[in-house]
């Protein structure tokens, strides 16, 4: 009797709030990442085991967030945003400089990168704000929400960290779009952005302008600024239809391919598994994105619809930007391939987002009743 009654209690407390379909898809993609990472590190088990530790920590965060009811999730929006902004201001004033960028804040016991927190805090805050004004939305509310987005983006771009600024801008824009921002207003904003392009260009750092120029013609500095783009395109193209075979990528194992465990791990995968492998990988990403859209469509409140849609579309942006920059159709902006590239911070941030998706999906019946 004790054993029979224990499982239902454990299932209700620890398992019920995990979406098994989404969890299985995430697990398969992460397992693929570990397989590719082993090849990218030339069989370095210590690096692979370090990534396993990152994954375990990230899944613990996913489980924790998935078990947080929605009303508690909403309550964290304002304090998390304010805390994140204070940390970004602290970075601007007292942050540590490394490789020409001021992105890290030393707290004594640890050094953190506050911009990663804002990937969750910004869309959460914007969704909370729109929830509070759902009944009386006006253009003024969209303007305030845009300010909530632009303030952290400006601080992050100033560090400079263009990749993170792009991702946070995308996540905030998706909240604005899903909240019903009219196409006319978006058209005006696009025209204003295009008109201010010369001003924005002058505000970019030299290396950022070089990256954009290398996109147009990487061969003008093939051994310098254009090296990453050229080697990525060679690796992707040389894989052919079926690839060169696992552990047999020449660009990877002859050390031509830079940043092959992080930003350019997609090139490692493409060279060894070819077009067929890429189609399978794209299928896994599309399945996860599709599941996210299903959860978004079935969300029970305005806040959860905005949050679920933003998380799903931001995940798509991660994958699209990384594959685009490795393939040579987008500038190199330092965005990892989601759930595949080596790194603990991005893994935790992404699985925190998916934990929120699972909370939105599994707690909706409680909200409805």
C-alpha positions as CSV (number, residue, x, y, z in Angstrom):
1,X,0.0,0.0,0.0
2,X,2.8,2.4,0.8
3,X,4.6,1.7,-2.5
4,X,1.3,2.1,-4.4
5,X,0.5,5.4,-2.8
6,X,4.1,6.8,-3.0
7,X,4.3,6.9,-6.8
8,X,1.2,9.0,-7.4
9,X,2.5,11.5,-4.8
10,X,5.9,11.6,-6.4
11,X,4.4,12.0,-9.9
12,X,2.1,14.8,-8.9
13,X,4.9,16.7,-7.1
14,X,8.0,16.1,-9.3
15,X,6.9,14.9,-12.7
16,X,3.4,16.2,-13.5
17,X,4.7,19.6,-14.4
18,X,7.1,18.4,-17.0
19,X,5.9,18.1,-20.6
20,X,7.2,14.7,-21.7
21,X,7.0,15.5,-25.4
22,X,9.0,18.7,-25.1
23,X,11.4,17.1,-22.6
24,X,12.2,14.2,-25.0
25,X,12.8,16.5,-27.9
26,X,15.1,18.7,-25.8
27,X,17.0,15.6,-24.5
28,X,17.5,14.3,-28.1
29,X,18.9,17.7,-29.3
30,X,21.2,18.0,-26.2
31,X,22.4,14.4,-26.8
32,X,23.2,15.4,-30.4
33,X,25.2,18.3,-29.0
34,X,27.3,16.0,-26.8
35,X,28.1,13.7,-29.8
36,X,29.2,16.7,-31.9
37,X,31.1,18.2,-29.0
38,X,33.2,15.0,-28.6
39,X,34.3,15.3,-32.2
40,X,34.8,19.1,-32.0
41,X,37.2,18.6,-29.0
42,X,39.1,15.8,-30.7
43,X,37.8,13.3,-28.1
44,X,38.4,15.5,-25.0
45,X,36.3,13.7,-22.4
46,X,36.9,16.3,-19.7
47,X,35.3,19.0,-21.9
48,X,32.4,16.7,-22.6
49,X,31.9,15.8,-18.9
50,X,32.1,19.5,-18.1
51,X,29.2,20.1,-20.5
52,X,27.3,17.2,-18.9
53,X,27.6,19.1,-15.6
54,X,26.2,22.2,-17.3
55,X,23.3,20.2,-18.6
56,X,22.5,18.7,-15.2
57,X,22.5,22.2,-13.6
58,X,20.3,23.5,-16.5
59,X,17.8,20.7,-16.2
60,X,17.6,21.3,-12.4
61,X,16.7,24.9,-13.2
62,X,14.2,23.7,-15.8
63,X,12.5,21.4,-13.2
64,X,12.4,24.1,-10.6
65,X,10.9,26.7,-12.9
66,X,8.4,24.2,-14.3
67,X,7.0,23.6,-10.8
68,X,6.5,27.3,-10.1
69,X,2.8,28.3,-10.5
70,X,2.0,31.1,-13.0
71,X,1.0,33.7,-10.4
72,X,4.4,33.3,-8.7
73,X,6.1,33.5,-12.1
74,X,4.4,36.9,-12.7
75,X,5.5,38.2,-9.3
76,X,9.2,37.7,-10.3
77,X,8.9,39.9,-13.4
78,X,9.4,43.4,-11.8
79,X,12.1,42.5,-9.2
80,X,14.0,40.4,-11.7
81,X,14.0,43.3,-14.2
82,X,15.0,45.9,-11.6
83,X,17.7,43.6,-10.3
84,X,19.0,43.0,-13.8
85,X,19.1,46.7,-14.6
86,X,21.0,47.4,-11.4
87,X,23.6,44.8,-12.4
88,X,23.9,46.2,-15.9
89,X,24.5,49.7,-14.4
90,X,27.1,48.1,-12.1
91,X,28.8,46.5,-15.1
92,X,28.9,49.9,-16.8
93,X,30.5,51.5,-13.7
94,X,32.6,48.8,-12.2
95,X,32.6,45.9,-14.6
96,X,35.7,43.9,-15.5
97,X,37.2,44.4,-19.0
98,X,38.3,41.4,-21.0
99,X,39.2,41.3,-24.7
100,X,38.1,44.9,-25.1
101,X,34.6,44.4,-23.7
102,X,33.2,45.3,-20.3
103,X,30.6,42.6,-19.8
104,X,31.3,41.0,-16.4
105,X,30.7,41.9,-12.8
106,X,32.8,40.6,-10.0
107,X,30.7,39.9,-6.9
108,X,33.6,38.6,-4.8
109,X,32.4,35.0,-4.7
110,X,31.8,34.8,-8.5
111,X,32.0,36.7,-11.7
112,X,28.7,37.0,-13.6
113,X,27.5,38.3,-16.9
114,X,24.2,40.2,-16.1
115,X,23.2,40.4,-19.7
116,X,22.3,36.7,-19.7
117,X,19.7,37.3,-17.0
118,X,18.0,40.0,-19.2
119,X,17.3,37.4,-21.9
120,X,14.6,36.1,-19.5
121,X,13.9,39.3,-17.5
122,X,13.1,41.6,-20.4
123,X,10.3,39.5,-22.1
124,X,9.0,38.6,-18.6
125,X,8.7,42.2,-17.6
126,X,7.1,43.3,-20.9
127,X,4.6,40.4,-20.7
128,X,3.8,41.4,-17.1
129,X,3.3,45.1,-18.2
130,X,0.9,44.2,-21.0
131,X,-1.0,41.9,-18.7
132,X,-1.6,44.8,-16.3
133,X,-2.9,47.0,-19.1
134,X,-4.6,44.4,-21.2
135,X,-8.1,46.0,-21.0
136,X,-7.0,49.5,-21.9
137,X,-4.1,49.1,-24.3
138,X,-3.1,52.3,-26.2
139,X,-0.1,53.4,-28.2
140,X,1.3,54.9,-25.0
141,X,1.5,51.4,-23.5
142,X,3.5,50.1,-26.5
143,X,5.8,53.1,-26.1
144,X,6.5,52.4,-22.4
145,X,7.0,48.7,-23.2
146,X,9.5,49.7,-26.0
147,X,11.4,51.8,-23.4
148,X,11.5,48.8,-21.1
149,X,13.2,47.0,-23.9
150,X,15.5,49.7,-25.2
151,X,17.1,50.6,-21.8
152,X,18.8,47.2,-21.2
153,X,19.6,46.8,-24.9
154,X,21.4,50.1,-24.9
155,X,23.4,49.2,-21.9
156,X,24.3,45.8,-23.3
157,X,25.2,47.2,-26.8
158,X,27.5,49.7,-25.0
159,X,29.6,46.9,-23.4
160,X,29.8,46.0,-26.4
161,X,27.9,42.7,-26.8
162,X,26.1,42.8,-30.1
163,X,25.0,39.2,-30.1
164,X,23.2,39.4,-26.8
165,X,21.7,42.8,-27.7
166,X,20.3,41.3,-30.9
167,X,18.7,38.3,-29.0
168,X,17.2,40.5,-26.3
169,X,15.9,43.0,-28.9
170,X,14.3,40.0,-30.8
171,X,12.7,38.6,-27.6
172,X,11.2,42.1,-26.7
173,X,10.0,42.7,-30.3
174,X,8.2,39.4,-30.3
175,X,6.3,40.4,-27.1
176,X,5.3,43.7,-28.8
177,X,4.2,41.9,-31.9
178,X,2.2,39.3,-30.0
179,X,0.6,42.0,-27.9
180,X,-1.0,43.4,-31.1
181,X,1.3,46.2,-32.3
182,X,-0.2,47.2,-35.6
183,X,1.5,46.6,-38.9
184,X,1.3,50.3,-39.6
185,X,3.3,51.2,-36.5
186,X,5.9,48.5,-37.3
187,X,6.2,49.9,-40.8
188,X,6.9,53.4,-39.4
189,X,9.5,51.9,-37.0
190,X,11.2,50.0,-39.9
191,X,11.3,53.2,-42.0
192,X,12.8,55.1,-39.0
193,X,15.4,52.4,-38.5
194,X,16.4,52.5,-42.1
195,X,16.6,56.3,-42.1
196,X,18.8,56.3,-39.0
197,X,21.1,53.6,-40.5
198,X,24.0,56.1,-41.1
199,X,23.8,57.2,-37.5
200,X,23.7,53.7,-36.2
201,X,26.6,52.8,-38.5
202,X,28.8,55.6,-37.0
203,X,27.9,54.3,-33.5
204,X,29.2,50.8,-34.1
205,X,32.7,49.8,-33.0
206,X,35.3,49.2,-35.7
207,X,35.3,45.4,-35.3
208,X,31.5,45.4,-35.6
209,X,31.7,47.4,-38.9
210,X,34.4,45.0,-40.1
211,X,32.1,42.0,-39.4
212,X,29.4,43.5,-41.5
213,X,31.8,44.3,-44.3
214,X,33.2,40.8,-44.2
215,X,29.7,39.5,-44.8
216,X,29.7,41.3,-48.2
217,X,33.2,40.1,-49.2
218,X,35.1,38.0,-46.7
219,X,37.9,37.4,-49.2
220,X,39.1,41.0,-48.8
221,X,40.7,39.9,-45.5
222,X,40.8,36.1,-45.8
223,X,43.4,35.6,-43.1
224,X,42.0,38.2,-40.7
225,X,38.5,39.5,-40.2
226,X,37.0,37.3,-42.9
227,X,38.7,34.1,-41.7
228,X,35.8,32.8,-39.5
229,X,33.3,33.3,-42.2
230,X,35.4,31.6,-45.0
231,X,36.3,28.6,-42.9
232,X,32.7,28.2,-41.8
233,X,31.4,28.2,-45.3
234,X,34.1,25.8,-46.5
235,X,33.2,23.3,-43.7
236,X,29.5,23.5,-44.4
237,X,29.9,23.2,-48.1
238,X,32.5,20.4,-48.0
239,X,30.1,18.1,-46.1
240,X,28.1,17.4,-49.3
241,X,25.0,15.3,-49.1
242,X,26.0,12.6,-46.6
243,X,29.0,14.3,-44.9
244,X,32.6,13.2,-44.5
245,X,31.7,10.9,-41.6
246,X,31.8,11.2,-37.8
247,X,35.3,12.3,-36.5
248,X,36.4,12.7,-40.1
249,X,35.9,16.4,-40.7
250,X,39.2,17.8,-42.1
251,X,38.4,21.5,-41.4
252,X,37.7,20.5,-37.8
253,X,40.5,18.1,-37.0
254,X,43.2,19.9,-38.9
255,X,42.4,23.0,-36.8
256,X,41.3,25.3,-39.7
257,X,37.9,25.9,-38.1
258,X,37.9,28.5,-35.3
259,X,35.6,28.5,-32.2
260,X,34.5,25.0,-33.2
261,X,33.0,24.0,-29.8
262,X,30.9,27.2,-29.4
263,X,29.9,29.6,-32.1
264,X,31.0,27.4,-35.1
265,X,29.9,24.0,-33.9
266,X,27.3,23.9,-36.6
267,X,30.1,23.8,-39.1
268,X,31.5,20.8,-37.4
269,X,28.2,19.0,-37.6
270,X,27.6,20.0,-41.2
271,X,31.0,18.8,-42.4
272,X,30.6,15.4,-40.8
273,X,26.9,14.7,-41.3
274,X,26.3,16.7,-44.5
275,X,23.0,17.9,-45.9
276,X,21.1,14.9,-44.7
277,X,22.3,15.5,-41.1
278,X,21.4,19.1,-41.4
279,X,17.8,18.3,-42.4
280,X,17.5,16.0,-39.4
281,X,18.9,18.7,-37.1
282,X,16.5,21.3,-38.6
283,X,13.7,18.8,-38.0
284,X,14.5,18.6,-34.3
285,X,14.6,22.4,-34.0
286,X,11.3,22.7,-35.9
287,X,9.7,20.1,-33.7
288,X,10.6,22.0,-30.6
289,X,9.5,25.3,-32.1
290,X,6.2,23.7,-33.2
291,X,5.6,22.3,-29.7
292,X,6.3,25.8,-28.3
293,X,3.7,27.2,-30.6
294,X,1.1,24.6,-29.5
295,X,1.7,25.6,-25.9
296,X,1.4,29.3,-26.9
297,X,-1.9,28.7,-28.7
298,X,-3.3,26.8,-25.7
299,X,-2.1,29.2,-23.0
300,X,-4.8,30.3,-20.6
301,X,-3.9,33.9,-20.0
302,X,-2.7,37.0,-21.9
303,X,0.6,37.0,-19.9
304,X,1.3,33.3,-20.6
305,X,0.5,33.7,-24.3
306,X,3.0,36.6,-24.7
307,X,5.7,34.8,-22.6
308,X,5.3,31.4,-24.4
309,X,5.3,33.0,-27.8
310,X,8.4,35.1,-27.0
311,X,10.4,32.1,-25.6
312,X,9.5,30.0,-28.7
313,X,10.4,32.7,-31.2
314,X,13.6,33.7,-29.4
315,X,14.7,30.0,-29.5
316,X,14.1,30.1,-33.3
317,X,16.2,33.3,-33.5
318,X,19.1,31.7,-31.7
319,X,19.1,28.8,-34.2
320,X,18.5,31.0,-37.3
321,X,21.2,33.6,-36.4
322,X,23.9,30.9,-35.6
323,X,23.2,28.8,-38.7
324,X,23.1,32.0,-40.8
325,X,26.4,33.4,-39.5
326,X,28.2,30.0,-39.9
327,X,26.8,29.7,-43.5
328,X,27.9,33.2,-44.4
329,X,24.5,34.8,-44.9
330,X,24.6,36.8,-41.6
331,X,27.4,38.7,-39.8
332,X,29.4,36.9,-37.1
333,X,27.8,38.1,-33.8
334,X,28.8,35.5,-31.3
335,X,25.5,33.6,-30.9
336,X,25.8,29.9,-29.9
337,X,23.8,27.1,-31.5
338,X,21.1,26.5,-28.9
339,X,21.5,23.4,-26.8
340,X,24.4,22.1,-29.0
341,X,27.2,24.6,-28.5
342,X,29.5,24.2,-25.4
343,X,28.7,26.5,-22.6
344,X,26.8,26.6,-19.3
345,X,25.3,30.1,-19.3
346,X,23.4,29.8,-22.5
347,X,22.3,26.2,-21.6
348,X,20.8,27.4,-18.3
349,X,19.2,30.4,-19.9
350,X,17.5,28.4,-22.6
351,X,16.3,25.6,-20.3
352,X,15.0,28.2,-17.9
353,X,12.8,29.4,-20.8
354,X,11.6,25.9,-21.5
355,X,10.9,25.4,-17.8
356,X,8.6,28.4,-18.1
357,X,7.0,26.9,-21.2
358,X,6.3,23.7,-19.3
359,X,4.9,25.7,-16.3
360,X,2.6,27.5,-18.7
361,X,1.5,24.2,-20.3
362,X,1.0,22.2,-17.1
363,X,-0.5,24.8,-14.8
364,X,-3.1,26.1,-17.2
365,X,-5.8,23.8,-15.9
366,X,-5.3,25.2,-12.4
367,X,-5.7,28.7,-13.7
368,X,-8.9,27.8,-15.7
369,X,-10.5,26.2,-12.7
